[in-house]
């Protein structure tokens, strides 16, 4: 058959109608595809050798925050937050692989989390390499900020903050013979050395301030405690994130050390750890420890978060989970302010703005004149020093030894 | 460091108590090595299981500790026998059986750990104090652990020396083929030996439960200590593992108290290196002396006398 001009014209008209019809359908009639989710990466220890229990609770805090954000309409006009969670096992050597996967495969716009300081340091270095925003909710080591990377932020208190708090407590109690007993991790050694440095800088008139380091997985401390007793210290301050935090006060009690010196936990697990009273028992009576929030001075938001944790997870809310919860909500607010999922724009928004957290306002500040670790760090800090005076006492009823006003 | 004689003896006493408990781990490992020529990397996990069984027997069934300890021992024994029958026996007659058995124990350890985490969670537990008294810094739990460890050492020794099963084990330790030829039931006696060995780990775990708590990972450190002990005491040496345990406890204790607790684990390894070097050095210098020491320390000698 001979193709005439009429044939060509008919075919062209039919094609034009089909194209216009399809275009119209796509633009006006077809169901709209859901908006792409905004992905945020999380690295947490969820199996040994890391502290998987602490990791588990923090992941729950992140999930609660994501749920709350998504129920309130998500970010960037309706995009849902999706969490990409990886198990870092508390091993720094896994951090690089996790960050690579989050950046290259999952295409996240920010990374939050990590529980162990050593892992956070490794993530920070890799995130800096990839120019990826990283907001740690729990890394306390000062080494975390030593890169002074524009991509790295800190939600929680640093070791330096904790050491200042310990120094003020030592001053308030007037201790002269001080033993700092710490595990052999960057957290333990870093804390003990910094407390001593701060005391030295302040010319604190101690008779001696001795650091005793032990392996982080050690379990029998009695011989070490016996040799400490011979030095007749006023105070024994212990730092550990592992079994030692329960075993040191317990074994010190069995040796009768609690009658001869003050036993002090450098950080706050006596307040929130679900196993504290079952494991330490009567050895816990008399122990001193700091707390980082107090129910008497809570915001409405903070109180509702505590209730939420008790209802959903049946646990006391540790401050680290508040920081985790706030970290995700802060990143979500920064994404909205930046109006984009570009990590550079989010980082800029974090630096330039103030955010609302569960317990207080959040603002990332840099004060290198105070300390090299004070880099893009949340300035919020609330502390009290308390002492358990009765068996199975709730931490909110513990005797306040140093008030917040005395500390600041 | 301030040195005083009472402090020294107090530290020595505590170190010996822990050393005796460690030596139960070493004894179990050396039994398997001596009789079955097998290195058991799941030994620490049987230790962990012993502590869990004790915890559940005491807290869930309100069984007093003096019944709970033998019951958890018996449970770990049955598990050990089961593992030998279903996992190790099938590979015994194949080529490179020891290598396969070694891989099986590594996998078994990982599976036990993960299973415990899945079933009961990653939490720490305590069965509560066995008794609540303290004498010169030594708790009632430690006293009970020490006394039970001594009873276990004597019982196992008597079993090896006086019973027919012990005679079969001795024969298997000498030469498994000859033992089989003269009518020893290798399968049955291997199962018993493996069961008793895991039972020793289980009782160590049960005894230590109120002292160091119950966690899915508490077998790791115990396993390392067990291997240091048998390296110090001599591979396959039963009595060596008892002395090795005590020597390790004392070395770690004195090193931690009078030098630096940061190197606690290193002291054991230093002792191990010294002992191994001495053995090698004496081997070159005086074969007779080494033979004497070897005879005194060896599992076979222990079994014979």
Interface residues (C-beta under 8 A of the other chain):
Chain A: X47 X48 X49 X52 X53 X56 X184 X212 X213 X214 X215 X217 X218 X219 X220 X221 X222 X223 X224 X226 X227 X230 X231 X243 X246 X247 X254 X255 X256 X274 X275 X278 X279
Chain B: X1 X2 X4 X7 X10 X11 X14 X15 X18 X113 X117 X122 X123 X124 X125 X126 X134 X137 X138 X139 X211 X212 X213 X215 X216 X217 X218 X220 X221 X252 X253 X254 X256 X257 X258 X260 X261 X262 X264 X265
